[in-house]
């Protein structure tokens, strides 16, 4: 065998370097299986025996702790393949084929490159020339067996894991709030504060119905939430911090909190050299799901109800998404409205009218997805008002009982939050006392350690002070929330549910939550009238027929009373006096603004009212030229006579232009008006002299 190996090694091979590839699959094997490592390094002596000097033996051991299942991430193997392809290697050495590769594609690629570059391969059994068919066939079989060996090992391990998982005996990482026990697997965490905090979390979600609202409730109450360190020097320790939305969803979707064991909820997919992604599987494809496997924080029925609520709360961005959680907008039926034309869930848009947001329900899913016209869009204010009246009638009989329950729940929530804050203060005091004991036990001469422990003690004392201040602040805030006045107000509102519904201090979100307690969905159909089909949760239905909503111009249209008043006032007044009279009577325009002359003129034009001029002409009034012709005087004389009060005239606009009454027996005569004016002036002077007391 040795002579055959020497026959395959030619001088052309000895001119190039010998490459020794050293690898073990895990770091644990590197540390514990040292014999395998020594055997691999000992192959250098085989190269020396074949004619290479020790200086020409290049050892590649940078892939220690890397699996041979793929070339991805193995820099040493990639360097080896590159050097072989460049013709730098005369021989490649490995203890066995599995050291080089456990993947057929990687292994045969290396064989092909070795054959093209005339590179030999050496393992514990001998020397092979990939350019020779027999050697290449044998090496191919060894590579296939190496890959099959890895598959068999994996299948054996995987089978054991799945078998234990189906029995519910597999130990998997537990979420916060649980820990393993030798007698009872999956028991609750022994820390009382952890248990109480998780219990409060699920109660808060039961009350609010939304993960975001639950997070806000924890932030508002100043409550911390626990998590367990998974790595680092503090691995296994409980860390307290702020609750965030992703953590809340993780708890709500985890069946462990309902006392169920599960396995195989996700599956990893790899795409070439890229990192794998995890795909969440439907529940029917899970490997194991065993309800009531261990004590939980909620029942399985409550867990299923939570999943249903989360699906309803999901944003409407897919066929599986149905509703969205109640939000701050004034649209009462947000997330509940269904299009009666196509059956899709309708969305909400808001317009501003008189400084207020007015909802509009629109079916625009297909328009967004496929650029199709929207099915229908309806103004939502009148629909919300009609459904609101229906809900008030339905809820009135149970209002008082519900109010008493709410009052008790509010008090229980405040007591629960205060209890958790007291727990936080106790934990902070314990940690401060622990830091004090550590500081007192340190050697005073070791100043580096003593200074660090003293600083840690000070930080813990500061944390105690902060926790106490926060607890006192929240306690005072809670007292202000539910004092005797507030309790009396709650009971008073219960007797008058319509007033509670329309109370300005009632948030829109709470109205929506009350609506969802009774309504499953509302289907809208737009026609000559608006058909509102309400489906209640109990299965009952009711249909409302509403008049079509007024358009924007109809809402701003001038009332018929104002038009009638303007028509009447035009008989005696022009635009400016008419505007003043309308404002005195309390009338307002369609937009709610006071009247002015231009607005009165627009009303005359829009409603085709006869102008003041036409009315006077119809009454026989004459213009300046016509009356001047009747009296045989110049038009300027008519102006003078009018100012003197000798002619009766009526203005027909706000510029002072007038029409005159026809000439009569008492009309002034040409050349005689001067004596009349002179007599009037003399009489006026005599009247002034008579009434002046100084004279």
FENCOR-V478743 format. One record per residue. N is the residue number from 0. PHI is phi in whole degrees, 0 to 359 (999 if undefined). OMEGA is omega in degrees with one decimal (none if undefined). NEAR is the number of other C-alpha atoms within 12 Angstrom. Layout:
N & PHI & OMEGA & NEAR
N & PHI & OMEGA & NEAR
//
This chain:
0 & 999 & 179.5 & 12
1 & 294 & 179.8 & 14
2 & 294 & 178.1 & 12
3 & 296 & 177.6 & 14
4 & 296 & 179.4 & 25
5 & 294 & 179.7 & 25
6 & 292 & -179.4 & 18
7 & 283 & 180.0 & 30
8 & 276 & -178.4 & 32
9 & 252 & 178.6 & 21
10 & 304 & 179.5 & 16
11 & 296 & 176.5 & 20
12 & 286 & -177.6 & 32
13 & 291 & 178.3 & 29
14 & 290 & 179.7 & 20
15 & 259 & -175.6 & 30
16 & 278 & 172.8 & 34
17 & 256 & -176.6 & 42
18 & 251 & 177.0 & 46
19 & 249 & -178.8 & 42
20 & 257 & -177.4 & 44
21 & 244 & -179.7 & 41
22 & 203 & 165.8 & 41
23 & 228 & -164.4 & 37
24 & 287 & -176.1 & 30
25 & 226 & 177.0 & 16
26 & 294 & 177.5 & 17
27 & 296 & 176.6 & 13
28 & 295 & 179.1 & 18
29 & 298 & -176.9 & 22
30 & 281 & -172.9 & 16
31 & 261 & -177.7 & 15
32 & 268 & -176.9 & 18
33 & 289 & -179.9 & 16
34 & 296 & 178.5 & 14
35 & 296 & 178.7 & 23
36 & 296 & 179.7 & 26
37 & 296 & 179.1 & 19
38 & 295 & 179.4 & 23
39 & 291 & 178.3 & 33
40 & 293 & -179.3 & 27
41 & 292 & 178.7 & 25
42 & 295 & 176.2 & 35
43 & 299 & 179.0 & 36
44 & 292 & 175.3 & 22
45 & 296 & 178.5 & 33
46 & 295 & 178.2 & 39
47 & 296 & 179.8 & 24
48 & 295 & 179.8 & 20
49 & 276 & 174.6 & 32
50 & 122 & 178.0 & 29
51 & 274 & 173.5 & 30
52 & 282 & -177.1 & 19
53 & 298 & -179.7 & 22
54 & 291 & -177.8 & 16
55 & 267 & 176.3 & 24
56 & 267 & -179.2 & 33
57 & 260 & -179.0 & 31
58 & 261 & 175.6 & 30
59 & 249 & -178.7 & 30
60 & 231 & -179.2 & 28
61 & 279 & -179.5 & 21
62 & 260 & 178.0 & 31
63 & 297 & -178.4 & 29
64 & 86 & 179.8 & 24
65 & 252 & 178.4 & 29
66 & 285 & 177.7 & 27
67 & 269 & -178.1 & 37
68 & 292 & -179.6 & 29
69 & 208 & 176.9 & 28
70 & 280 & -179.7 & 29
71 & 295 & 179.0 & 22
72 & 84 & 178.6 & 20
73 & 261 & -178.0 & 31
74 & 295 & -179.9 & 22
75 & 296 & 179.2 & 30
76 & 295 & 178.7 & 38
77 & 294 & 175.2 & 26
78 & 295 & 179.1 & 26
79 & 299 & 179.9 & 39
80 & 297 & 179.9 & 34
81 & 295 & -179.8 & 20
82 & 293 & 176.5 & 27
83 & 296 & 179.3 & 33
84 & 295 & 178.0 & 24
85 & 278 & 178.7 & 19
86 & 78 & -178.6 & 27
87 & 269 & -174.7 & 30
88 & 256 & 172.6 & 37
89 & 268 & 179.9 & 42
90 & 207 & 176.3 & 52
91 & 245 & -174.6 & 51
92 & 241 & 174.8 & 42
93 & 207 & -176.5 & 41
94 & 302 & 175.9 & 31
95 & 205 & -176.7 & 31
96 & 301 & -176.8 & 39
97 & 296 & 177.4 & 36
98 & 292 & -177.5 & 43
99 & 282 & -178.0 & 50
100 & 197 & 171.9 & 47
101 & 245 & 179.7 & 34
102 & 231 & -173.7 & 30
103 & 299 & -178.4 & 30
104 & 295 & 178.0 & 19
105 & 295 & -177.5 & 28
106 & 294 & -179.3 & 36
107 & 290 & 174.2 & 28
108 & 295 & 176.7 & 26
109 & 296 & 177.8 & 38
110 & 299 & -179.0 & 39
111 & 296 & -179.6 & 27
112 & 292 & 177.7 & 29
113 & 297 & 179.0 & 36
114 & 295 & -179.3 & 29
115 & 290 & -177.4 & 20
116 & 263 & 178.8 & 29
117 & 57 & 179.2 & 32
118 & 247 & 179.3 & 42
119 & 275 & 176.5 & 48
120 & 232 & -178.7 & 46
121 & 234 & 169.7 & 38
122 & 229 & -175.3 & 33
123 & 294 & -176.7 & 24
124 & 268 & -179.4 & 20
125 & 164 & -178.7 & 32
126 & 249 & -176.6 & 35
127 & 230 & 176.0 & 39
128 & 247 & -177.7 & 37
129 & 299 & 178.2 & 32
130 & 285 & 177.6 & 23
131 & 269 & -174.0 & 22
132 & 298 & -177.0 & 15
133 & 297 & 178.4 & 13
134 & 297 & -178.5 & 22
135 & 292 & 177.2 & 26
136 & 297 & 180.0 & 18
137 & 294 & 178.1 & 24
138 & 296 & 177.6 & 38
139 & 297 & 177.2 & 30
140 & 296 & 178.6 & 20
141 & 297 & 178.3 & 29
142 & 296 & 178.6 & 32
143 & 295 & 178.7 & 24
144 & 294 & 178.4 & 22
145 & 296 & 178.1 & 26
146 & 293 & 179.0 & 30
147 & 295 & 178.0 & 20
148 & 299 & 178.1 & 22
149 & 296 & 179.5 & 26
150 & 296 & -179.1 & 19
151 & 296 & 178.9 & 14
152 & 298 & 179.9 & 14
153 & 296 & -179.1 & 15
154 & 297 & -179.9 & 15
155 & 294 & 179.2 & 14
156 & 293 & -179.6 & 14
157 & 296 & 178.6 & 17
158 & 297 & 177.0 & 16
159 & 295 & 179.2 & 16
160 & 296 & -178.3 & 22
161 & 294 & 179.3 & 22
162 & 296 & 178.4 & 18
163 & 292 & -179.9 & 20
164 & 295 & -179.4 & 25
165 & 294 & 175.8 & 22
166 & 272 & -178.6 & 20
167 & 77 & -176.9 & 27
168 & 255 & -178.6 & 24
169 & 284 & 178.0 & 25
170 & 273 & 177.0 & 21
171 & 243 & 177.8 & 20
172 & 302 & -177.1 & 20
173 & 267 & 175.7 & 31
174 & 287 & 179.4 & 33
175 & 299 & -177.6 & 37
176 & 105 & 179.3 & 36
177 & 227 & 176.4 & 34
178 & 205 & -179.2 & 29
179 & 275 & 176.9 & 22
180 & 227 & -177.0 & 15
181 & 298 & -176.5 & 10
182 & 270 & -176.2 & 9
183 & 236 & -179.7 & 14
184 & 290 & 175.3 & 26
185 & 71 & 179.3 & 35
186 & 283 & 179.2 & 28
187 & 292 & 176.9 & 30
188 & 297 & -178.3 & 29
189 & 292 & -180.0 & 17
190 & 287 & -178.0 & 20
191 & 296 & -178.4 & 20
192 & 295 & 177.6 & 31
193 & 297 & -179.5 & 32
194 & 298 & -177.3 & 27
195 & 294 & 179.8 & 30
196 & 295 & 179.2 & 34
197 & 293 & 176.7 & 38
198 & 298 & 177.5 & 27
199 & 297 & 179.1 & 34
200 & 300 & -178.2 & 45
201 & 291 & 174.9 & 35
202 & 293 & 179.1 & 28
203 & 296 & 178.1 & 34
204 & 292 & 177.8 & 32
205 & 299 & -177.8 & 24
206 & 279 & -174.3 & 22
207 & 271 & 179.5 & 29
208 & 77 & -178.0 & 37
209 & 211 & 178.5 & 35
210 & 294 & 178.8 & 39
211 & 297 & 178.6 & 29
212 & 295 & 177.1 & 30
213 & 294 & 177.3 & 33
214 & 299 & 179.4 & 30
215 & 296 & 178.6 & 23
216 & 296 & 177.4 & 31
217 & 296 & 179.1 & 35
218 & 295 & -178.6 & 23
219 & 295 & -180.0 & 20
220 & 276 & -179.6 & 34
221 & 70 & -177.2 & 32
222 & 266 & 176.4 & 40
223 & 266 & -179.6 & 36
224 & 235 & -175.2 & 37
225 & 274 & 169.6 & 33
226 & 213 & -177.2 & 30
227 & 247 & 178.8 & 24
228 & 293 & -177.8 & 19
229 & 265 & -178.6 & 16
230 & 206 & 178.7 & 10
231 & 86 & -178.3 & 9
232 & 295 & 179.8 & 8
233 & 263 & -177.6 & 12
234 & 303 & -179.9 & 12
235 & 93 & -179.4 & 19
236 & 283 & 176.8 & 16
237 & 272 & -179.4 & 26
238 & 246 & -178.3 & 19
239 & 256 & 179.7 & 21
240 & 202 & -179.3 & 18
241 & 286 & 175.1 & 22
242 & 281 & 176.9 & 32
243 & 244 & -172.8 & 25
244 & 293 & -178.9 & 21
245 & 295 & 177.7 & 15
246 & 294 & 179.4 & 24
247 & 297 & 178.7 & 31
248 & 295 & 179.0 & 28
249 & 299 & 178.4 & 20
250 & 294 & -175.4 & 34
251 & 292 & -178.8 & 39
252 & 269 & -175.1 & 31
253 & 270 & -179.6 & 30
254 & 293 & 179.7 & 37
255 & 302 & -177.3 & 39
256 & 289 & 172.5 & 41
257 & 262 & 179.0 & 36
258 & 79 & -177.4 & 32
259 & 253 & 171.7 & 31
260 & 267 & 178.1 & 38
261 & 218 & 178.3 & 38
262 & 204 & 178.8 & 34
263 & 83 & -179.2 & 26
264 & 285 & -179.6 & 23
265 & 229 & -179.5 & 19
266 & 223 & -178.8 & 17
267 & 268 & 176.3 & 14
268 & 240 & 178.1 & 15
269 & 247 & 179.3 & 14
270 & 236 & 179.2 & 11
271 & 64 & -178.0 & 11
272 & 275 & -178.3 & 13
273 & 284 & 178.5 & 10
274 & 295 & -178.0 & 12
275 & 289 & 176.2 & 12
276 & 245 & -179.4 & 14
277 & 261 & -179.5 & 14
278 & 249 & 179.0 & 15
279 & 282 & -176.0 & 17
280 & 265 & 172.0 & 16
281 & 294 & -173.2 & 13
282 & 300 & -178.9 & 17
283 & 294 & -177.1 & 14
284 & 260 & 177.7 & 16
285 & 292 & 178.1 & 21
286 & 292 & -178.2 & 26
287 & 210 & 172.6 & 27
288 & 212 & -174.2 & 27
289 & 240 & 176.8 & 23
290 & 297 & 177.1 & 24
291 & 58 & 178.4 & 22
292 & 279 & -179.9 & 28
293 & 200 & 178.7 & 30
294 & 298 & 179.8 & 25
295 & 234 & 179.3 & 32
296 & 263 & 177.9 & 36
297 & 225 & 177.9 & 32
298 & 278 & 179.0 & 22
299 & 294 & 178.0 & 28
300 & 296 & 178.2 & 18
301 & 292 & 176.5 & 23
302 & 299 & 178.5 & 28
303 & 296 & 177.6 & 21
304 & 295 & 177.1 & 20
305 & 298 & 178.8 & 33
306 & 296 & 178.3 & 27
307 & 296 & -179.8 & 23
308 & 293 & 178.2 & 29
309 & 294 & 177.1 & 30
310 & 295 & 178.3 & 28
311 & 292 & -178.0 & 31
312 & 283 & -176.7 & 30
313 & 298 & 178.7 & 25
314 & 299 & -176.4 & 21
315 & 283 & -178.9 & 24
316 & 231 & 179.4 & 21
317 & 191 & -178.0 & 17
318 & 294 & -178.3 & 17
319 & 273 & -178.6 & 17
320 & 266 & -172.2 & 20
321 & 253 & -174.0 & 29
322 & 232 & 172.0 & 33
323 & 230 & -176.1 & 35
324 & 292 & 177.2 & 33
325 & 301 & -178.0 & 35
326 & 239 & -168.5 & 27
327 & 275 & -176.2 & 19
328 & 292 & -176.6 & 25
329 & 281 & -179.1 & 30
330 & 292 & -175.4 & 38
331 & 295 & -173.5 & 42
332 & 261 & 178.6 & 49
333 & 301 & -179.6 & 43
334 & 86 & -177.9 & 40
335 & 250 & -170.6 & 41
336 & 273 & 178.5 & 40
337 & 242 & 178.5 & 37
338 & 287 & 178.4 & 33
339 & 282 & 179.6 & 27
340 & 267 & -176.0 & 21
341 & 247 & 178.8 & 19
342 & 89 & 178.9 & 22
343 & 282 & 175.8 & 34
344 & 286 & -178.3 & 38
345 & 271 & -179.8 & 40
346 & 257 & -176.2 & 36
347 & 243 & 170.6 & 34
348 & 234 & -177.5 & 25
349 & 237 & 170.9 & 23
350 & 241 & 178.9 & 20
351 & 260 & 178.7 & 13
352 & 220 & -177.4 & 16
353 & 56 & 178.0 & 14
354 & 79 & -179.7 & 9
355 & 241 & 177.2 & 12
356 & 278 & -179.6 & 19
357 & 245 & -175.9 & 26
358 & 281 & 172.3 & 28
359 & 223 & 179.0 & 31
360 & 264 & -176.0 & 40
361 & 229 & 174.5 & 35
362 & 262 & -173.7 & 34
363 & 233 & 179.7 & 30
364 & 299 & -178.6 & 28
365 & 290 & 175.8 & 24
366 & 294 & 178.1 & 17
367 & 288 & -174.9 & 15
368 & 283 & -172.2 & 14
369 & 232 & 176.9 & 10
370 & 59 & 176.5 & 11
371 & 271 & 175.6 & 13
372 & 297 & 179.7 & 15
373 & 291 & -179.3 & 23
374 & 296 & -177.5 & 28
375 & 196 & 175.0 & 31
376 & 223 & -175.2 & 30
377 & 226 & 172.5 & 41
378 & 294 & -169.4 & 30
379 & 264 & -173.2 & 37
380 & 295 & -179.3 & 29
381 & 293 & 178.3 & 27
382 & 294 & 179.1 & 39
383 & 298 & -179.5 & 35
384 & 296 & -179.6 & 26
385 & 293 & 179.1 & 27
386 & 293 & 177.5 & 42
387 & 298 & 176.9 & 33
388 & 297 & 178.4 & 22
389 & 296 & 179.9 & 27
390 & 292 & 179.4 & 33
391 & 299 & 178.0 & 26
392 & 295 & -177.5 & 18
393 & 282 & -173.2 & 21
394 & 267 & -173.5 & 27
395 & 303 & -177.8 & 23
396 & 298 & -176.2 & 17
397 & 255 & -173.4 & 18
398 & 294 & -175.5 & 28
399 & 295 & 179.8 & 21
400 & 298 & 179.4 & 18
401 & 295 & -179.4 & 21
402 & 295 & 178.2 & 27
403 & 298 & 177.9 & 22
404 & 296 & 179.5 & 17
405 & 297 & 179.7 & 20
406 & 298 & 178.1 & 25
407 & 295 & -179.7 & 17
408 & 294 & 178.6 & 19
409 & 299 & 179.7 & 24
410 & 295 & 178.7 & 22
411 & 295 & 178.4 & 19
412 & 297 & 179.8 & 26
413 & 295 & 178.6 & 33
414 & 296 & -179.1 & 21
415 & 294 & 179.9 & 28
416 & 295 & 178.3 & 35
417 & 294 & 177.8 & 32
418 & 298 & 179.5 & 24
419 & 292 & 177.8 & 35
420 & 295 & 175.4 & 35
421 & 297 & 175.7 & 29
422 & 298 & 178.9 & 29
423 & 296 & 177.8 & 35
424 & 295 & 178.4 & 30
425 & 299 & 179.8 & 23
426 & 295 & 178.6 & 28
427 & 296 & 178.0 & 26
428 & 294 & 178.6 & 26
429 & 298 & -179.6 & 19
430 & 295 & 177.2 & 23
431 & 293 & 177.8 & 27
432 & 294 & 177.3 & 22
433 & 296 & 177.3 & 21
434 & 295 & 178.1 & 25
435 & 296 & -179.6 & 24
436 & 297 & 177.6 & 17
437 & 296 & -179.3 & 22
438 & 292 & -178.2 & 25
439 & 291 & -177.5 & 17
440 & 271 & -176.5 & 16
441 & 281 & 176.5 & 19
442 & 291 & -178.2 & 14
443 & 300 & -179.1 & 16
444 & 287 & 178.9 & 10
445 & 274 & -170.8 & 13
446 & 294 & -178.8 & 14
447 & 299 & 179.6 & 14
448 & 289 & -178.5 & 18
449 & 298 & 179.6 & 22
450 & 296 & 179.8 & 19
451 & 295 & 179.5 & 19
452 & 292 & 177.1 & 26
453 & 294 & 177.3 & 25
454 & 297 & 177.6 & 20
455 & 296 & 177.5 & 23
456 & 299 & 179.4 & 27
457 & 297 & 178.2 & 22
458 & 296 & 179.2 & 21
459 & 293 & 176.9 & 26
460 & 296 & 177.1 & 25
461 & 296 & 177.6 & 19
462 & 296 & 177.0 & 24
463 & 297 & -179.8 & 27
464 & 297 & 179.1 & 20
465 & 297 & -180.0 & 20
466 & 296 & 179.3 & 28
467 & 293 & 179.0 & 25
468 & 297 & 179.5 & 19
469 & 295 & 179.1 & 26
470 & 296 & 178.9 & 28
471 & 294 & -179.9 & 20
472 & 297 & 179.7 & 19
473 & 293 & 179.2 & 27
474 & 296 & 177.2 & 25
475 & 295 & 177.8 & 17
476 & 295 & -179.5 & 19
477 & 293 & 178.5 & 25
478 & 296 & -179.7 & 20
479 & 289 & -177.7 & 15
480 & 290 & -171.1 & 20
481 & 229 & 174.4 & 25
482 & 270 & -177.0 & 18
483 & 297 & 179.3 & 14
484 & 296 & 179.7 & 13
485 & 294 & 179.0 & 18
486 & 298 & 179.5 & 22
487 & 296 & 179.7 & 16
488 & 293 & 178.4 & 21
489 & 297 & -179.4 & 31
490 & 294 & 179.4 & 23
491 & 293 & 179.5 & 19
492 & 291 & -179.1 & 25
493 & 296 & 179.9 & 29
494 & 287 & -178.9 & 23
495 & 227 & -177.0 & 23
496 & 298 & 176.4 & 31
497 & 303 & 178.4 & 26
498 & 291 & 175.6 & 21
499 & 297 & -179.1 & 29
500 & 296 & -177.6 & 34
501 & 266 & 179.9 & 19
502 & 299 & -179.1 & 18
503 & 300 & -178.8 & 13
504 & 280 & 177.4 & 13
505 & 284 & -178.0 & 21
506 & 294 & 177.2 & 21
507 & 300 & 179.0 & 26
508 & 299 & -179.0 & 26
509 & 290 & 175.3 & 29
510 & 299 & 179.5 & 35
511 & 294 & 178.8 & 33
512 & 296 & 177.1 & 31
513 & 296 & 179.3 & 30
514 & 296 & -177.7 & 35
515 & 288 & 175.6 & 34
516 & 293 & -175.6 & 21
517 & 248 & -171.1 & 29
518 & 255 & 174.1 & 33
519 & 274 & 175.7 & 28
520 & 197 & 179.8 & 37
521 & 228 & -179.6 & 38
522 & 257 & -176.9 & 37
523 & 246 & 175.5 & 41
524 & 228 & -177.9 & 34
525 & 265 & 178.5 & 28
526 & 210 & 172.5 & 18
527 & 304 & 169.7 & 11
528 & 231 & -178.7 & 17
529 & 266 & 177.4 & 28
530 & 268 & -179.1 & 27
531 & 245 & -179.4 & 35
532 & 263 & -177.6 & 30
533 & 260 & 176.9 & 36
534 & 249 & -178.1 & 28
535 & 276 & -177.3 & 24
536 & 295 & 179.6 & 17
537 & 284 & -179.6 & 12
538 & 107 & 179.1 & 12
539 & 290 & 179.8 & 14
540 & 229 & 176.6 & 19
541 & 208 & -178.5 & 23
542 & 244 & 177.0 & 21
543 & 248 & 175.0 & 25
544 & 251 & -176.3 & 22
545 & 245 & 174.9 & 27
546 & 294 & 179.6 & 19
547 & 298 & -178.7 & 22
548 & 292 & 178.5 & 24
549 & 289 & 176.9 & 18
550 & 284 & -177.1 & 12
551 & 297 & -178.7 & 16
552 & 289 & 177.1 & 11
553 & 291 & 178.0 & 13
554 & 294 & -178.4 & 16
555 & 263 & -177.3 & 17
556 & 290 & 178.6 & 21
557 & 291 & -177.1 & 28
558 & 291 & -179.4 & 20
559 & 295 & 178.3 & 16
560 & 297 & 179.7 & 18
561 & 293 & 179.5 & 30
562 & 298 & 178.8 & 32
563 & 296 & 179.5 & 19
564 & 296 & 178.7 & 27
565 & 297 & -179.9 & 42
566 & 299 & 179.6 & 29
567 & 289 & -176.9 & 22
568 & 291 & 179.2 & 27
569 & 295 & 177.3 & 32
570 & 292 & -173.9 & 27
571 & 236 & -170.1 & 23
572 & 225 & 173.0 & 30
573 & 264 & -170.5 & 36
574 & 297 & -176.3 & 33
575 & 297 & 176.9 & 27
576 & 298 & 179.1 & 25
577 & 298 & 179.0 & 36
578 & 299 & 179.7 & 34
579 & 295 & -179.3 & 23
580 & 294 & 178.7 & 27
581 & 298 & 179.0 & 31
582 & 295 & 178.1 & 23
583 & 296 & -179.8 & 13
584 & 281 & 177.1 & 16
585 & 88 & 178.6 & 17
586 & 285 & 175.4 & 27
587 & 224 & 179.9 & 27
588 & 287 & 179.1 & 26
589 & 299 & 177.3 & 23
590 & 266 & 177.0 & 20
591 & 83 & -177.6 & 17
592 & 254 & 177.0 & 17
593 & 293 & -179.2 & 23
594 & 276 & 171.9 & 31
595 & 217 & -172.6 & 23
596 & 299 & -179.2 & 24
597 & 296 & 179.5 & 18
598 & 293 & 176.7 & 27
599 & 296 & 177.9 & 37
600 & 296 & 177.7 & 28
601 & 295 & 177.9 & 21
602 & 296 & 177.8 & 32
603 & 301 & -177.7 & 28
604 & 289 & -175.4 & 16
605 & 292 & -176.5 & 14
606 & 261 & 173.9 & 20
607 & 55 & 176.5 & 14
608 & 279 & 178.2 & 24
609 & 294 & -177.5 & 25
610 & 287 & 176.9 & 30
611 & 299 & 179.7 & 32
612 & 297 & -179.3 & 29
613 & 296 & -179.7 & 20
614 & 294 & 179.7 & 25
615 & 293 & 178.5 & 28
616 & 294 & 178.4 & 23
617 & 295 & 178.3 & 15
618 & 276 & 176.9 & 16
619 & 95 & 180.0 & 19
620 & 288 & -175.9 & 27
621 & 246 & 175.4 & 32
622 & 276 & -172.2 & 29
623 & 294 & -179.4 & 33
624 & 293 & -177.6 & 22
625 & 292 & 179.5 & 22
626 & 290 & 177.1 & 33
627 & 293 & 178.8 & 30
628 & 292 & 178.7 & 19
629 & 295 & -175.5 & 23
630 & 268 & 177.0 & 28
631 & 59 & 177.1 & 20
632 & 229 & 177.6 & 23
633 & 282 & 177.7 & 18
634 & 302 & 179.3 & 19
635 & 294 & 177.6 & 16
636 & 295 & 177.3 & 26
637 & 299 & 179.0 & 37
638 & 296 & -179.6 & 26
639 & 295 & 179.8 & 20
640 & 298 & 179.6 & 31
641 & 295 & 178.7 & 28
642 & 296 & -179.7 & 16
643 & 280 & 179.0 & 20
644 & 84 & -179.9 & 18
645 & 277 & 178.9 & 27
646 & 236 & 176.3 & 32
647 & 267 & -177.4 & 27
648 & 224 & 178.3 & 28
649 & 232 & 179.8 & 30
650 & 290 & 177.2 & 33
651 & 244 & 171.4 & 30
652 & 208 & -176.1 & 24
653 & 270 & 177.0 & 20
654 & 266 & -179.2 & 10
655 & 93 & 177.9 & 15
656 & 287 & -171.5 & 19
657 & 228 & 168.2 & 30
658 & 243 & -171.4 & 33
659 & 246 & 174.6 & 35
660 & 287 & 179.9 & 30
661 & 300 & -178.8 & 28
662 & 295 & 179.9 & 26
663 & 226 & -179.1 & 15
664 & 298 & -177.7 & 9
665 & 267 & 179.1 & 13
666 & 289 & 179.4 & 25
667 & 295 & -179.8 & 31
668 & 247 & -177.5 & 23
669 & 301 & 179.3 & 20
670 & 71 & -179.7 & 14
671 & 259 & -176.5 & 15
672 & 286 & -178.6 & 24
673 & 294 & 178.7 & 18
674 & 298 & 179.4 & 14
675 & 296 & 179.7 & 20
676 & 293 & -179.1 & 20
677 & 296 & 178.5 & 14
678 & 298 & -179.7 & 14
679 & 293 & 179.8 & 17
680 & 293 & -179.8 & 15
681 & 296 & 179.0 & 14
682 & 296 & 179.3 & 14
683 & 293 & 179.5 & 14
684 & 294 & 179.5 & 14
685 & 296 & 179.0 & 14
686 & 295 & 179.6 & 12
687 & 292 & -178.5 & 14
688 & 294 & -177.7 & 13
689 & 293 & -176.1 & 12
690 & 273 & -178.3 & 11
691 & 278 & -177.1 & 10
692 & 290 & -178.7 & 7
693 & 289 & 179.1 & 7
694 & 260 & none & 8
//
